[in-house]
Amino acid sequence: MISAELGKPLEQFVVELVATGRYGSKSEVLREGVRLIQEREARLAAMDAAVARGLADADAGRTVPVEDVLNELDARYTAQVNKRA
């Protein structure tokens, strides 16, 4: 079992969430908070992995000239604008 001191402001916030019926108990509030942190950490790990892959590609010379990327983006956005018109 985990016991944690939240401090007065956070404890009061948790109490208000339970009092308003948003959550059924303090434990539900804390579980939701930990679940959200878990999701955020997973997203950060995925971003870190993507950056590492990108850096490895750059180091290996697997790159595209910026002019080519900009031209492709310009063509995509122009096509979207023309489709709406």
BADO-826495 format. One line per field, with one value per residue: residue number from 1; x, z, y of N, C-alpha, C in turn. Coordinates in Angstrom, 3 decimals. Example, Ala and Ser with C-alpha at 12.3 -4.5 7.8 and 13.67 -1.06 7.14 Angstrom:
BEGIN
pake	[1,2]
n.u	[13.190,12.850]
n.w	[7.800,7.080]
n.v	[-5.690,-2.250]
ca.u	[12.300,13.670]
ca.w	[7.800,7.140]
ca.v	[-4.500,-1.060]
c.u	[13.200,12.900]
c.w	[7.800,7.870]
c.v	[-3.300,0.030]
REM end
This chain:
BEGIN
pake	[1,2,3,4,5,6,7,8,9,10,11,12,13,14,15,16,17,18,19,20,21,22,23,24,25,26,27,28,29,30,31,32,33,34,35,36,37,38,39,40,41,42,43,44,45,46,47,48,49,50,51,52,53,54,55,56,57,58,59,60,61,62,63,64,65,66,67,68,69,70,71,72,73,74,75,76,77,78,79,80,81,82,83,84,85]
n.u	[0.845,0.502,1.362,0.989,2.016,0.331,0.292,-1.279,-2.691,-3.023,-4.264,-6.666,-7.750,-8.177,-10.060,-12.184,-12.786,-13.842,-15.964,-17.633,-18.573,-17.304,-15.365,-15.401,-13.899,-10.930,-8.910,-9.650,-9.191,-6.412,-5.540,-6.369,-4.734,-2.163,-2.444,-2.665,-0.117,1.361,0.517,1.517,4.277,4.675,4.126,6.221,8.418,7.997,8.365,11.059,12.236,11.578,13.022,15.605,15.703,15.517,17.893,19.739,19.205,19.988,22.698,23.476,23.218,20.768,18.839,16.740,16.914,16.220,14.924,13.463,11.622,10.232,9.136,7.410,5.647,4.554,3.220,1.306,-0.224,-1.134,-2.743,-4.720,-5.872,-6.848,-8.696,-10.662,-11.628]
n.w	[0.000,-0.775,0.690,0.754,1.224,0.232,0.552,1.536,-0.551,-2.749,-1.468,-0.698,-3.206,-4.135,-2.243,-2.918,-5.508,-4.935,-3.264,-5.017,-6.515,-8.769,-8.622,-6.918,-4.680,-2.778,-3.519,-6.130,-7.459,-7.170,-8.506,-11.108,-11.590,-11.519,-13.665,-15.786,-15.690,-16.333,-18.987,-20.134,-19.756,-21.409,-23.907,-23.989,-24.013,-26.494,-28.156,-27.575,-28.652,-31.346,-31.950,-31.535,-33.611,-35.785,-35.479,-35.825,-38.485,-39.709,-39.038,-40.537,-43.039,-44.245,-45.410,-46.577,-48.840,-47.640,-49.355,-51.032,-49.220,-48.442,-50.920,-51.365,-49.189,-49.790,-52.180,-51.200,-49.432,-51.186,-52.841,-50.996,-50.435,-52.976,-53.298,-51.482,-52.533]
n.v	[-1.185,2.228,5.268,8.715,12.080,14.823,17.530,20.607,22.203,20.362,18.217,19.438,19.941,17.331,16.497,18.226,17.313,14.808,15.557,16.933,14.900,14.128,12.182,9.032,8.472,9.317,7.621,6.908,9.319,9.572,7.255,7.853,10.068,8.891,7.131,8.958,10.108,7.856,7.440,9.813,9.445,7.234,8.389,10.259,8.507,7.299,9.520,10.099,7.794,8.155,10.470,9.488,7.585,9.327,10.809,8.768,8.096,10.497,10.533,8.338,9.261,9.128,11.152,13.884,16.536,19.824,21.550,19.862,18.788,21.115,21.870,19.699,19.973,22.481,21.847,20.029,21.647,23.609,22.030,21.310,23.790,24.465,22.428,23.126,25.423]
ca.u	[0.000,1.268,0.847,1.712,1.606,0.131,0.335,-2.639,-3.420,-3.420,-5.229,-7.943,-8.253,-8.682,-11.294,-13.222,-13.184,-14.693,-17.174,-18.509,-19.050,-16.511,-14.746,-16.058,-13.026,-9.591,-8.126,-9.967,-8.499,-4.989,-5.340,-6.480,-3.518,-1.040,-2.697,-2.317,1.340,1.816,0.299,2.455,5.601,4.702,4.254,7.586,9.318,7.820,9.019,12.499,12.615,11.483,14.175,16.795,15.682,15.832,19.320,20.470,19.047,20.833,24.095,23.721,23.053,19.422,18.155,16.160,17.212,15.123,14.175,12.507,10.565,9.433,8.366,6.323,4.658,3.872,2.291,0.194,-1.093,-1.775,-3.805,-5.801,-6.531,-7.585,-9.820,-11.695,-12.119]
ca.w	[0.000,-0.874,1.453,0.285,1.723,-0.953,0.866,1.691,-1.781,-3.524,-0.669,-0.803,-4.557,-4.161,-1.440,-3.716,-6.603,-4.353,-2.746,-6.135,-7.164,-9.971,-8.305,-5.792,-3.513,-2.967,-4.245,-7.561,-7.957,-7.262,-9.590,-12.376,-11.738,-11.864,-15.019,-16.716,-15.713,-17.068,-20.414,-20.550,-19.824,-22.613,-25.061,-23.985,-24.449,-27.943,-28.801,-27.451,-29.628,-32.684,-32.091,-31.684,-34.981,-36.691,-35.378,-36.449,-39.932,-40.122,-38.955,-41.607,-44.329,-44.790,-45.285,-47.781,-48.846,-47.111,-50.480,-51.471,-48.206,-48.545,-52.157,-51.170,-48.294,-50.545,-53.108,-50.419,-48.930,-52.349,-53.251,-50.020,-50.633,-54.234,-53.089,-50.719,-53.315]
ca.v	[0.000,3.470,6.401,9.891,13.389,15.663,18.952,21.148,22.576,19.186,17.465,20.144,19.707,15.959,16.493,18.901,16.427,13.764,16.201,17.305,13.688,13.840,10.903,8.395,8.397,9.871,6.615,7.028,10.516,9.278,6.270,8.589,10.872,8.009,6.634,10.036,10.194,6.675,7.722,10.854,8.837,6.391,9.293,10.796,7.435,7.150,10.674,9.894,6.768,8.749,11.368,8.637,7.041,10.425,11.111,7.658,8.269,11.624,10.088,7.363,9.927,8.900,12.441,14.471,17.970,20.624,22.127,18.842,18.720,22.337,21.799,18.737,20.588,23.532,21.201,19.478,22.713,24.216,21.117,21.411,25.087,24.369,21.507,23.848,26.575]
c.u	[0.885,0.568,1.666,1.134,1.533,0.364,-1.079,-3.333,-3.893,-4.448,-6.605,-8.566,-8.861,-10.006,-12.443,-13.699,-14.120,-16.016,-18.150,-19.064,-18.300,-15.820,-15.415,-15.212,-11.692,-8.727,-8.393,-9.239,-7.018,-4.685,-5.403,-5.231,-2.329,-1.214,-2.316,-0.804,1.923,1.656,1.284,3.858,5.734,4.853,5.661,8.595,9.222,8.486,10.537,12.995,12.583,12.657,15.445,16.860,16.054,17.310,20.164,20.374,19.946,22.302,24.455,23.545,21.708,18.584,17.605,16.485,15.989,14.291,13.123,11.332,9.653,8.580,7.186,5.240,3.868,2.856,1.085,-0.776,-1.801,-2.938,-4.979,-6.592,-7.387,-8.805,-10.972,-12.341,-13.192]
c.w	[0.000,-0.051,1.036,0.910,0.518,-0.686,0.837,0.386,-2.583,-2.766,-0.777,-2.181,-4.673,-3.401,-2.223,-4.858,-6.106,-3.899,-3.857,-6.867,-8.426,-9.834,-7.056,-4.534,-3.833,-3.765,-5.747,-8.175,-8.165,-8.349,-10.949,-12.632,-12.156,-13.270,-16.050,-16.813,-16.513,-18.574,-20.926,-20.696,-21.056,-23.856,-25.140,-24.443,-25.959,-28.688,-28.729,-28.476,-31.042,-32.943,-32.296,-33.089,-35.984,-36.670,-36.013,-37.964,-40.435,-40.105,-40.082,-42.994,-44.989,-44.568,-46.631,-47.742,-48.430,-48.250,-50.984,-50.506,-48.323,-49.812,-52.017,-50.265,-49.014,-51.503,-52.365,-49.975,-50.061,-52.821,-52.279,-50.197,-51.906,-54.111,-52.378,-51.536,-54.298]
c.v	[1.242,4.543,7.607,11.155,14.319,17.140,19.509,21.492,21.354,18.351,18.114,19.932,18.318,15.878,17.128,18.021,15.331,14.379,16.566,16.090,13.332,12.487,10.347,8.341,9.069,8.905,6.686,8.210,10.197,8.252,6.953,9.424,10.033,7.455,7.692,10.216,9.033,6.891,8.759,10.274,7.948,7.255,9.874,9.752,7.227,8.302,10.536,8.875,7.330,9.693,10.556,8.039,8.123,10.783,10.011,7.757,9.389,11.225,9.135,7.982,9.692,10.159,12.877,15.960,18.779,21.238,21.153,18.740,19.930,22.342,20.841,19.316,21.673,22.929,20.631,20.574,23.439,23.349,21.194,22.699,25.025,23.464,22.214,24.967,26.181]
REM end
